[in-house]
Amino acid sequence: MTPDQQAAFQGATGHAASTVGGIVSSILTVLLFTWAAWLVVQVLGSLRKGAARDLDLLFVALRASALIWIALYLVRY
């Protein structure tokens, strides 16, 4: 953003654009953590019913962990 755009954004919202971007990234990261927890709970239920294998839980947990790592990296930078 140009300095004029940044000033207009801050004047309209009362917050810096980087602050708003950080808040949005943090909210999305919390939603990702919630989704990952829900996904693992669903797979554990399927595992208990016999509809899933142990490896299914492992792969779901690895994929969710990878997405969380990427999201945390993006929030940090």
Order of alpha helices (4+ residues) and beta strands (2+ residues): alpha-alpha-alpha
